[in-house]
Amino acid sequence: MATMFRDIPEADWKKFRLIHQAALQRFSQSKLDALQRLAVSERKTPQERLLDVFEFARDSQNEMARIFDNPRRSTALLQLALMHAGKLIDAEEWEGLSEHTREMVMVIAG
């Protein structure tokens, strides 16, 4: 069963590589938007905002690494599951994947 979770059809592997890039851009833009909101918030002092920005950047970097680093065929389903959970895959991209891959992603995502 472990190999079943590692198998991704060739056509979906090719689509994964495109989805990976698009999802990375969506992730990056959402984090930049959130970072900007943190930086300009008037509810905190400049020092508190700066510390919040540093912490947010560190956490975002760790999250980005977990989802996007080292895309390989053997990790594609897990990365797709993480992207799906983070709402980083649009409907057209999702529907473009095979039913088998979508089912495996849903199983992994829980």
N, C-alpha and C positions, 0 to 999 in steps of 0.2 A: 504494500500500500504506500510505503514511503516514496517509491519511485513514481507512483501515480501523481503525487503532488509536485513532482519535479518536471513532469512532461508538459511541454507546451508545443502545440503543433507549429510547424514551420511558418505557416501563414500568420499565426498569432504572434510568433516571435518577431516577425518583420513589423507588424502593427505595434507591438510592445515598444520597439525602439522609437517609433514616432510618438506614441502616447507618452513615453518616458520624458521626451524633450518638452512636449506641450505641458505636461503636468508639472515639470520642474519650473517652467516659466510661470504657471499659475501660482504655484507654491511661493515662489520668490516674490511675485507681485503682492500676494496677500500678506506676506511677512513685512514687506516694505511699507504697505499701507498701515499695518498695525504698529509698526515702529514709528511712523510719522505721528500717529495719534498719541503714542506714549510720549514722544518728544515735545509735543506742543500742549499737552494737558496742563491746565492752570490749577489743577487741584493739588499739585505737589510742588515742592521747591525745585529749583533747577538741579540741585545735587541729587535729590530723590529721583527725578526724571532721568538723569544721566545714569544712575545706578540701575534703574529699571531697564533702560535701553541696553546696557551692557549685559544684564541678565537675560533679557529677551533675545538678544543676538546670540548668546552662547547656547541657549535652549533651542533656538531655531536652527543653528548650525548642527547641533546633535540630531535634531529631528530630520533635517535635510539629509544628513549622512545615512541615517537609518533607512530612509525611504528610497534614496536615489543613488547612493554610492555603489560602484562596482556592479553595474547591471550585467548579469550573465543569464544564460538560458536556464541554468539550474536555480536561479533565484527570482526569475521573472514573475512567477505566480505569487510569491510572497510580496514582491514589490508592488505588483498590481493590487493585491489585497490591501496593502498599506495606502496606496494611492486612492483606492476606492473608499476606504474608511475615512480618508481625509477629504473626500468629495473633490478630488483633483482630476477625475476623469469625466469628460462631458458625455452626454447621452449618445451622441453619434459615435464617439470612440468606443463606448461600452457596447453598443449594438453591433459594431464592426467586428468584435471578437466572437469566436465560435461559442456555441452553447456550452461545449465541454469546458472551455477555459473559464467562461463566466461562472459555471457551476463550481469549478475548483476554487476560484477566487472567493466565492461566497462561503464555501466550506472553511477555507483558511481564515477568512475574516470573522467567521463565527456568526 
